[in-house]
Amino acid sequence: MGLGFSQMARHSNISQPVQQVENVSRPRRMNVRQKRAMRMVAGDSAHLSIFARIFLGFIAVVVVLAIVLPDRTFSESENRSLQGFPIPTIQTILNGRFQENFQTYIDDQFPFRDLWAGMQAVISTAVGGIDSNGVYLGTDGYLIQDFQRPQHETATDAIVEFVRANPDLPTYALIAPTAVSVLSDKLPATAVPDDQNAYISEVDARLTDAGARVIDVRETFAEHKDEGLYYKSDHHWTTYGAYLAFRQACEVMGLDADAAPFEAVEVANDFDGTLKSKSGYFFAPSDPIEVYLPSGEGVAEGKHNYLVTYVDEQRVESSPYNVEALNQKDKYQVFMGGNHPVVRIETLADNHEVLLVVKDSYANCFVPFMAEEYSKVVVVDPRYYFDDIATLMSSEEVTQVLFLYNATTYAEDTSLASMIDASYAADRNNEQGEQDAEGEQDEQGEQGEQGGEVTQ
């Protein structure tokens, strides 16, 4: 028989009686509600584990797609070329260019990038966001690009240098305000863009002091701001906005704006511009596009008395309008077929005046108006032009120059300075060298005179 509890106690080595612990309550048993809560906690942990596995699986799928899918070279939704895989070199690694390009490559080639951009914009709007990727969601359906002042006045310095290098050449400048300034009443209440109006005033003052004649359209635009001067989905001014700017330019440049009446023709009503693509606000309304044709001269047939030469492409057309662009996403390319290094427009005007337009894409719908005023208009986009501008001006026998930019692009531009410096830096250095040489000769002469006086 086994030992009882009393016998076990006697045979054990325990000589002292067990002391009872006081002031310790016995644990309570969980009731039904507590047991249910514990099961819910355990269930949440299981769900979290499932979500973690789903997330990791999603990341794995994205990585595989990024490897398998071919790189895209162009984004139709953003209307721009995409970064290809950068080839590393010792120089690009040391100066950081490779790292920057590789980060851009990752961003540009991310699978379903356009979809994520749209989702981000929708989520941002749902939680009270006022902008997406530098684009404000304004009232009345307007998407408005932000404006930030530049740290360096690169473009203004370039035009000042150009004017000083060509003192006898009539030079004009039109720095157009964008919607962020003219339509500031449509911005969200908490939007804080930099003061573009003050910036344009400062630029105009410097250009005027240098000898350029400024074409200021701000007062005219303020008077007509509710008449559709800008697209709602795009950063450009409309053809009507360009037409008002043309009439203002005629006053400054001594041209007759009414010499060739125009008739507006709507050529599209489904234009989705760059701001809609850039921001992901795909719910923003589409825009109509109009072209202004000289009235009474082949308006219905779209015929013009032009000879339009796309110099680099070695292509000749009879109109500054590209009708085929109306079948693609970026319908703004209906104006001069988009941006090109050099475009030459020859007309039947018999005044032997040749206008050089140095520009960004705002000029594309503006230039056709000017084509009615000059025997030849030469259009140069410094972002794509890498030849000598002084040589081009000489060969084309340019008699007047117009710099036309929108304020936002102008503030960010560096290509204009590169083009001007490439043509006039050598002259400037030679001039400085001659001045330094003259100074040295004068100094040597003074020293010689002083030496002669001492000898005497």
Salt bridges, closest charged atoms under 4 A:
GLU78 OE1 - ARG80 NE 3.26
GLU78 OE2 - ARG113 NH1 2.30
ASP108 OD1 - ARG80 NH2 2.77
ASP108 OD1 - ARG113 NH2 3.95
ASP114 OD2 - ARG72 NH1 3.89
ASP140 OD2 - LYS186 NZ 2.66
ASP157 OD1 - ARG206 NH1 2.82
GLU161 OE2 - ARG428 NH1 1.96
ASP185 OD2 - LYS225 NZ 3.91
GLU202 OE1 - ARG149 NH2 2.53
ASP204 OD2 - ARG218 NH2 3.87
ASP216 OD2 - ARG218 NH2 2.86
GLU227 OE1 - HIS224 ND1 2.93
ASP234 OD2 - HIS235 ND1 3.97
ASP234 OD2 - HIS236 ND1 2.44
ASP258 OD1 - ARG247 NH2 2.97
ASP270 OD1 - LYS331 NZ 3.90
ASP272 OD1 - LYS276 NZ 2.66
GLU313 OE2 - HIS340 ND1 2.55
GLU317 OE2 - ARG315 NH1 3.18
ASP350 OD1 - HIS352 NE2 3.63
ASP381 OD2 - LYS359 NZ 3.37
ASP381 OD2 - ARG383 NH2 2.78
GLU396 OE2 - ARG344 NH2 2.87
GLU396 OE1 - LYS376 NZ 2.78
